[in-house]
Amino acid sequence: MKKISIIFLQAIIVLVGIVALIILIWLPLTEGRATNLDLFGIYSDPFILYGYAASIAFFVALYKAFRLLGYIGKNKVFSADSVKSLKSIKYCAIALSILIVTAGLYIKIFHNKEDDPAGFLAICIITAFVSVAVATAAAVFEKILQSAVDMKSENDLTI
């Protein structure tokens, strides 16, 4: 790939990270319960803190994708570091999907009977599905890349 394409994709990853961070900071302020709370009360809500803890896996996956693009830019796509990056992305996506499903189950079981959790549950289902799709794609690419790295190392030994 051309350098400009790699830089563009890395810029997109950084932009996605910045937008996600802004949403994580701004969204709790707009929540319905936040109207009567002070700033500390908003951000010390256990469910908000759970969302922040769960987002760590997302940001780690973004960082690993950024690094993977760096390896591709340096023509080191067939290296053990690339395979490790894909493996980390896979594990982060699996962890994120488990954390999202756990949050959805928590809301489904313990929600206030006056509230309708359908919107939140729909978002949980969609994001969990996307996360599982990313994990599956990363696993497939990891297997393909690992076999290519193995073939490359075998060819390097015979030469």
NULUMLUM-41999 format. One record per residue: chain; residue number from 1; x, y, z of N, C-alpha, C, O, CB in turn. Coordinates in steps of 0.2 Angstrom, whole numbers, plus 5000, padded with zeros to 4 digits. Glycine has a CB too. Example, Ala and Ser with C-alpha at 12.3 -4.5 7.8 and 13.67 -1.06 7.14 Angstrom:
2
- vomar,vokol,n_east,n_north,n_up,ca_east,ca_north,ca_up,c_east,c_north,c_up,o_east,o_north,o_up,cb_east,cb_north,cb_up
- A,1,5066,4972,5039,5062,4978,5039,5066,4984,5039,5071,4983,5042,5057,4978,5045
- A,2,5064,4989,5035,5068,4995,5036,5064,5000,5039,5067,5006,5040,5070,4997,5029
! end
This chain:
159
- vomar,vokol,n_east,n_north,n_up,ca_east,ca_north,ca_up,c_east,c_north,c_up,o_east,o_north,o_up,cb_east,cb_north,cb_up
- A,1,5004,4994,5000,5000,5000,5000,5004,5006,5000,5010,5006,5002,4995,5000,5006
- A,2,5002,5011,4997,5005,5018,4997,5006,5021,5004,5001,5020,5008,5002,5023,4992
- A,3,5011,5025,5005,5011,5028,5012,5006,5032,5014,5003,5033,5019,5018,5032,5012
- A,4,5003,5036,5009,4997,5040,5010,4991,5037,5012,4987,5039,5016,4996,5045,5004
- A,5,4990,5031,5009,4984,5027,5011,4985,5024,5019,4980,5024,5022,4984,5020,5007
- A,6,4991,5022,5021,4992,5020,5027,4991,5026,5032,4988,5025,5037,5000,5017,5028
- A,7,4994,5032,5030,4993,5038,5035,4986,5040,5035,4983,5042,5040,4997,5044,5032
- A,8,4982,5039,5030,4975,5041,5030,4971,5036,5034,4967,5038,5038,4972,5040,5023
- A,9,4973,5030,5034,4969,5025,5038,4971,5026,5046,4967,5025,5050,4971,5018,5036
- A,10,4977,5027,5047,4979,5029,5054,4976,5035,5056,4974,5035,5062,4987,5030,5054
- A,11,4975,5040,5052,4971,5046,5054,4964,5044,5055,4961,5047,5060,4972,5051,5048
- A,12,4961,5040,5052,4954,5038,5053,4954,5034,5060,4949,5036,5063,4952,5033,5047
- A,13,4959,5030,5061,4958,5027,5068,4959,5032,5073,4956,5031,5078,4964,5022,5068
- A,14,4964,5037,5073,4964,5042,5078,4958,5046,5078,4956,5047,5084,4970,5047,5076
- A,15,4955,5047,5073,4948,5051,5073,4943,5047,5076,4939,5050,5080,4946,5053,5066
- A,16,4942,5041,5075,4937,5036,5078,4939,5036,5086,4934,5037,5090,4938,5029,5076
- A,17,4945,5036,5088,4947,5036,5095,4945,5043,5098,4942,5043,5104,4954,5035,5096
- A,18,4946,5048,5095,4944,5055,5098,4937,5056,5098,4934,5058,5103,4947,5061,5093
- A,19,4933,5054,5093,4926,5054,5093,4923,5049,5099,4918,5052,5103,4923,5052,5086
- A,20,4926,5043,5100,4923,5039,5105,4925,5042,5112,4921,5042,5116,4927,5032,5104
- A,21,4931,5045,5113,4932,5048,5119,4927,5054,5120,4925,5055,5126,4939,5051,5119
- A,22,4926,5058,5115,4921,5064,5116,4914,5061,5118,4911,5064,5123,4921,5068,5110
- A,23,4912,5056,5115,4906,5053,5117,4906,5050,5124,4901,5051,5127,4904,5047,5112
- A,24,4911,5047,5126,4912,5045,5133,4911,5050,5138,4909,5049,5143,4918,5041,5134
- A,25,4914,5056,5136,4914,5061,5141,4907,5065,5141,4905,5067,5146,4920,5066,5140
- A,26,4905,5066,5135,4899,5070,5134,4892,5067,5135,4888,5070,5138,4898,5073,5127
- A,27,4892,5060,5134,4885,5057,5134,4883,5056,5141,4877,5057,5142,4886,5050,5132
- A,28,4887,5055,5147,4884,5055,5153,4881,5062,5155,4876,5062,5160,4889,5053,5158
- A,29,4883,5067,5153,4880,5074,5154,4873,5075,5152,4869,5079,5154,4885,5079,5152
- A,30,4872,5071,5146,4865,5072,5143,4860,5067,5145,4854,5067,5144,4866,5072,5136
- A,31,4862,5062,5150,4858,5057,5152,4852,5060,5156,4853,5065,5160,4862,5051,5156
- A,32,4847,5057,5156,4841,5059,5160,4842,5060,5167,4840,5065,5171,4835,5055,5159
- A,33,4846,5055,5170,4847,5055,5178,4852,5061,5179,4852,5063,5185,4849,5049,5180
- A,34,4856,5063,5175,4861,5068,5176,4858,5075,5177,4862,5079,5180,4866,5068,5170
- A,35,4852,5076,5176,4850,5083,5177,4850,5085,5184,4851,5091,5186,4843,5084,5174
- A,36,4849,5081,5189,4849,5083,5196,4856,5081,5200,4856,5082,5206,4843,5079,5199
- A,37,4861,5079,5196,4867,5077,5199,4873,5082,5198,4872,5086,5193,4869,5070,5196
- A,38,4877,5082,5202,4883,5087,5201,4888,5083,5197,4887,5077,5195,4886,5089,5208
- A,39,4894,5086,5195,4898,5083,5190,4901,5077,5193,4902,5072,5190,4904,5088,5189
- A,40,4903,5077,5200,4906,5071,5203,4900,5065,5203,4902,5059,5202,4908,5072,5210
- A,41,4894,5067,5204,4889,5062,5205,4888,5058,5198,4886,5053,5198,4883,5065,5207
- A,42,4888,5062,5193,4887,5060,5186,4893,5054,5184,4891,5049,5182,4887,5065,5181
- A,43,4899,5056,5185,4904,5052,5183,4906,5047,5188,4911,5042,5187,4910,5056,5182
- A,44,4903,5046,5194,4904,5041,5199,4899,5036,5199,4899,5031,5203,4905,5044,5206
- A,45,4894,5036,5194,4889,5031,5194,4892,5025,5192,4896,5025,5187,4884,5034,5188
- A,46,4890,5019,5195,4894,5013,5194,4893,5011,5186,4897,5008,5183,4891,5008,5198
- A,47,4887,5012,5183,4886,5010,5177,4890,5014,5172,4893,5011,5167,4879,5010,5175
- A,48,4891,5020,5173,4895,5025,5169,4903,5022,5170,4906,5022,5165,4895,5032,5171
- A,49,4905,5021,5176,4911,5018,5177,4913,5011,5173,4918,5010,5171,4913,5017,5185
- A,50,4907,5007,5173,4908,5001,5170,4909,5002,5162,4913,4999,5159,4901,4997,5171
- A,51,4905,5007,5160,4906,5009,5153,4913,5011,5151,4916,5010,5146,4901,5014,5151
- A,52,4916,5015,5156,4923,5017,5155,4928,5011,5155,4933,5011,5151,4925,5023,5160
- A,53,4927,5007,5160,4931,5001,5160,4931,4997,5154,4936,4994,5152,4929,4997,5167
- A,54,4925,4996,5152,4924,4992,5146,4927,4995,5140,4929,4991,5135,4916,4990,5145
- A,55,4927,5002,5139,4930,5005,5134,4937,5004,5133,4940,5006,5128,4928,5012,5134
- A,56,4940,5002,5138,4948,5001,5138,4949,4996,5132,4954,4997,5129,4950,4998,5145
- A,57,4945,4990,5132,4946,4985,5127,4946,4988,5120,4950,4987,5115,4942,4979,5127
- A,58,4941,4993,5119,4940,4996,5112,4946,5000,5111,4949,5000,5105,4934,5001,5113
- A,59,4949,5004,5115,4955,5009,5114,4961,5005,5113,4965,5007,5109,4955,5014,5120
- A,60,4962,4999,5116,4967,4995,5115,4967,4992,5108,4972,4991,5105,4968,4989,5121
- A,61,4961,4990,5106,4960,4987,5099,4962,4992,5094,4965,4991,5089,4953,4984,5098
- A,62,4960,4999,5095,4962,5004,5091,4969,5005,5090,4972,5006,5085,4958,5010,5093
- A,63,4972,5005,5096,4980,5006,5096,4983,5000,5092,4988,5001,5089,4982,5006,5104
- A,64,4981,4994,5093,4984,4988,5090,4983,4989,5082,4987,4987,5078,4981,4982,5093
- A,65,4977,4991,5080,4975,4992,5073,4980,4998,5070,4982,4997,5065,4968,4994,5072
- A,66,4981,5003,5074,4986,5008,5072,4993,5005,5071,4996,5007,5066,4986,5014,5077
- A,67,4995,5001,5076,5002,4998,5076,5002,4993,5070,5007,4993,5066,5003,4994,5082
- A,68,4997,4990,5068,4997,4985,5063,4997,4989,5056,5001,4987,5052,4990,4981,5063
- A,69,4994,4994,5056,4995,4999,5050,5002,5001,5049,5005,5002,5044,4990,5004,5050
- A,70,5005,5003,5055,5012,5005,5055,5017,4999,5052,5021,5000,5048,5014,5007,5062
- A,71,5015,4993,5054,5019,4987,5052,5018,4986,5044,5023,4985,5040,5017,4981,5055
- A,72,5012,4987,5042,5011,4987,5035,5014,4992,5031,5017,4991,5025,5003,4987,5033
- A,73,5015,4998,5034,5018,5004,5031,5026,5003,5030,5029,5005,5026,5017,5010,5034
- A,74,5028,4999,5035,5036,4997,5035,5037,4991,5031,5043,4988,5032,5038,4997,5042
- A,75,5032,4988,5028,5033,4982,5024,5035,4976,5029,5038,4972,5027,5038,4982,5019
- A,76,5032,4976,5035,5033,4971,5039,5027,4967,5041,5025,4965,5047,5036,4973,5046
- A,77,5022,4967,5036,5016,4963,5037,5017,4956,5038,5012,4953,5042,5011,4964,5031
- A,78,5022,4953,5036,5023,4946,5037,5028,4945,5043,5033,4942,5042,5025,4942,5031
- A,79,5026,4947,5048,5030,4947,5054,5026,4944,5060,5020,4944,5060,5034,4953,5056
- A,80,5030,4942,5065,5026,4940,5071,5023,4945,5075,5018,4944,5078,5031,4936,5076
- A,81,5025,4952,5074,5022,4957,5077,5015,4959,5074,5010,4960,5078,5026,4964,5077
- A,82,5014,4958,5068,5008,4958,5065,5003,4953,5067,4997,4955,5068,5009,4958,5057
- A,83,5005,4947,5068,5001,4942,5070,4999,4943,5078,4993,4942,5079,5005,4935,5070
- A,84,5004,4946,5082,5002,4948,5089,4997,4953,5089,4992,4953,5093,5008,4950,5092
- A,85,4998,4958,5084,4993,4963,5084,4986,4961,5083,4981,4963,5086,4995,4969,5079
- A,86,4985,4956,5078,4979,4954,5076,4976,4949,5082,4970,4949,5083,4979,4949,5069
- A,87,4980,4946,5085,4978,4942,5091,4975,4946,5096,4970,4945,5099,4984,4937,5093
- A,88,4979,4952,5097,4976,4957,5103,4970,4960,5101,4965,4961,5105,4981,4962,5104
- A,89,4969,4961,5094,4963,4964,5092,4957,4959,5093,4951,4961,5095,4963,4966,5084
- A,90,4958,4953,5091,4953,4948,5092,4951,4947,5099,4945,4947,5101,4956,4941,5090
- A,91,4956,4947,5104,4954,4946,5111,4951,4952,5114,4946,4951,5118,4961,4945,5115
- A,92,4953,4958,5111,4949,4964,5114,4942,4964,5111,4937,4966,5115,4953,4970,5111
- A,93,4941,4962,5105,4934,4962,5102,4930,4957,5106,4924,4958,5107,4934,4960,5095
- A,94,4933,4951,5108,4929,4946,5112,4927,4949,5118,4922,4948,5121,4933,4939,5112
- A,95,4932,4952,5122,4931,4955,5128,4926,4960,5128,4921,4960,5132,4938,4957,5131
- A,96,4926,4964,5123,4921,4970,5122,4914,4967,5121,4909,4969,5124,4923,4974,5117
- A,97,4914,4962,5117,4907,4959,5116,4904,4956,5122,4898,4956,5124,4907,4953,5111
- A,98,4908,4952,5126,4906,4949,5133,4904,4955,5138,4899,4954,5141,4912,4945,5136
- A,99,4908,4960,5138,4906,4966,5142,4900,4969,5140,4896,4972,5144,4912,4971,5143
- A,100,4899,4970,5134,4892,4973,5131,4886,4969,5133,4881,4971,5135,4893,4974,5124
- A,101,4887,4962,5132,4882,4958,5133,4880,4958,5141,4874,4957,5143,4883,4950,5131
- A,102,4885,4958,5145,4884,4958,5152,4880,4964,5154,4876,4964,5158,4891,4958,5156
- A,103,4882,4970,5151,4879,4976,5152,4871,4976,5150,4867,4978,5154,4882,4982,5149
- A,104,4870,4973,5144,4863,4972,5142,4859,4968,5147,4853,4969,5148,4863,4969,5135
- A,105,4862,4962,5149,4859,4958,5153,4857,4961,5160,4852,4960,5163,4863,4951,5155
- A,106,4862,4965,5162,4861,4969,5169,4855,4973,5168,4851,4974,5172,4867,4973,5171
- A,107,4855,4977,5163,4849,4982,5162,4843,4978,5161,4838,4980,5163,4851,4986,5155
- A,108,4843,4973,5157,4837,4969,5156,4834,4966,5163,4828,4966,5164,4838,4963,5151
- A,109,4838,4964,5167,4836,4961,5173,4834,4966,5178,4829,4965,5182,4841,4956,5176
- A,110,4838,4971,5179,4838,4976,5185,4835,4983,5183,4835,4987,5187,4844,4977,5188
- A,111,4832,4983,5177,4830,4990,5175,4823,4992,5179,4820,4988,5181,4828,4990,5167
- A,112,4822,4998,5179,4816,5001,5183,4810,4999,5178,4810,5000,5172,4817,5009,5184
- A,113,4805,4996,5181,4799,4994,5178,4796,5000,5174,4792,4998,5169,4794,4991,5183
- A,114,4797,5006,5176,4794,5012,5172,4798,5013,5166,4795,5017,5161,4793,5018,5177
- A,115,4804,5011,5166,4808,5013,5160,4807,5007,5154,4806,5001,5156,4816,5013,5162
- A,116,4809,5009,5148,4809,5004,5143,4816,5003,5140,4819,5008,5137,4804,5007,5137
- A,117,4819,4998,5142,4826,4997,5140,4827,4994,5133,4832,4992,5131,4829,4992,5144
- A,118,4822,4994,5128,4822,4992,5122,4828,4995,5118,4831,4992,5114,4815,4992,5118
- A,119,4828,5002,5118,4833,5005,5114,4840,5003,5116,4845,5002,5112,4832,5013,5115
- A,120,4841,5003,5123,4848,5001,5125,4850,4994,5123,4855,4992,5121,4848,5002,5133
- A,121,4845,4990,5124,4846,4983,5122,4847,4982,5115,4851,4977,5113,4840,4978,5124
- A,122,4844,4986,5111,4845,4985,5103,4852,4987,5102,4856,4984,5098,4840,4989,5100
- A,123,4854,4993,5105,4861,4995,5104,4866,4990,5106,4872,4989,5103,4863,5002,5108
- A,124,4865,4987,5112,4869,4981,5115,4870,4975,5110,4875,4973,5108,4867,4979,5121
- A,125,4864,4974,5107,4864,4968,5102,4868,4970,5096,4872,4966,5093,4857,4966,5100
- A,126,4867,4976,5093,4871,4978,5087,4878,4979,5088,4882,4976,5084,4868,4985,5085
- A,127,4880,4982,5094,4887,4983,5095,4891,4976,5097,4896,4975,5095,4888,4987,5101
- A,128,4887,4971,5100,4890,4965,5102,4891,4961,5095,4896,4957,5094,4885,4961,5107
- A,129,4886,4961,5091,4887,4958,5084,4893,4961,5080,4896,4957,5077,4880,4959,5080
- A,130,4893,4967,5080,4899,4971,5077,4906,4968,5080,4910,4967,5076,4898,4978,5077
- A,131,4906,4968,5086,4912,4966,5090,4914,4959,5088,4919,4957,5087,4911,4967,5097
- A,132,4909,4954,5088,4910,4947,5086,4912,4947,5079,4916,4943,5077,4903,4943,5087
- A,133,4909,4951,5075,4911,4951,5068,4919,4953,5067,4922,4950,5063,4907,4955,5063
- A,134,4921,4958,5071,4928,4960,5071,4932,4955,5073,4938,4954,5071,4929,4967,5075
- A,135,4930,4952,5079,4934,4946,5082,4935,4940,5077,4940,4938,5076,4931,4943,5088
- A,136,4930,4939,5073,4930,4933,5068,4934,4935,5062,4939,4931,5060,4923,4932,5065
- A,137,4934,4941,5060,4938,4944,5054,4946,4944,5057,4950,4942,5053,4936,4951,5052
- A,138,4947,4946,5063,4954,4946,5065,4956,4939,5066,4962,4938,5065,4954,4950,5072
- A,139,4952,4934,5068,4954,4928,5069,4956,4925,5062,4961,4921,5061,4949,4923,5072
- A,140,4952,4926,5057,4953,4923,5050,4960,4926,5048,4964,4923,5045,4948,4925,5045
- A,141,4961,4933,5048,4967,4936,5046,4973,4934,5050,4978,4933,5047,4966,4944,5046
- A,142,4972,4933,5056,4977,4930,5060,4980,4923,5058,4986,4922,5057,4975,4930,5068
- A,143,4975,4919,5056,4977,4912,5054,4980,4913,5047,4985,4909,5046,4971,4908,5053
- A,144,4978,4917,5043,4981,4917,5036,4988,4920,5037,4993,4918,5034,4976,4922,5031
- A,145,4988,4926,5041,4995,4929,5042,5000,4924,5045,5006,4924,5043,4994,4935,5046
- A,146,4997,4920,5050,5002,4916,5053,5005,4910,5049,5010,4909,5049,4998,4912,5059
- A,147,5000,4908,5044,5003,4903,5039,5008,4906,5034,5012,4903,5032,4997,4900,5036
- A,148,5006,4912,5033,5011,4916,5028,5018,4917,5032,5023,4916,5028,5008,4922,5026
- A,149,5018,4919,5038,5024,4920,5042,5028,4913,5042,5034,4913,5042,5022,4923,5049
- A,150,5024,4908,5044,5027,4901,5044,5030,4899,5038,5036,4896,5037,5022,4896,5046
- A,151,5027,4900,5032,5030,4899,5025,5036,4903,5024,5041,4900,5021,5025,4900,5020
- A,152,5035,4909,5026,5041,4914,5025,5047,4911,5029,5053,4911,5026,5039,4921,5027
- A,153,5046,4909,5035,5052,4907,5039,5054,4901,5037,5061,4900,5037,5049,4906,5047
- A,154,5050,4896,5034,5053,4890,5031,5057,4891,5025,5062,4888,5024,5047,4885,5029
- A,155,5055,4896,5021,5059,4898,5015,5065,4901,5017,5070,4900,5013,5054,4902,5010
- A,156,5065,4905,5022,5071,4909,5024,5076,4903,5026,5082,4904,5026,5070,4914,5029
- A,157,5074,4898,5030,5078,4893,5032,5081,4889,5027,5087,4887,5027,5075,4889,5037
- A,158,5078,4888,5021,5080,4883,5016,5085,4887,5011,5089,4884,5008,5075,4881,5012
- A,159,5085,4894,5011,5089,4898,5007,5096,4899,5010,5100,4902,5007,5086,4904,5005
! end
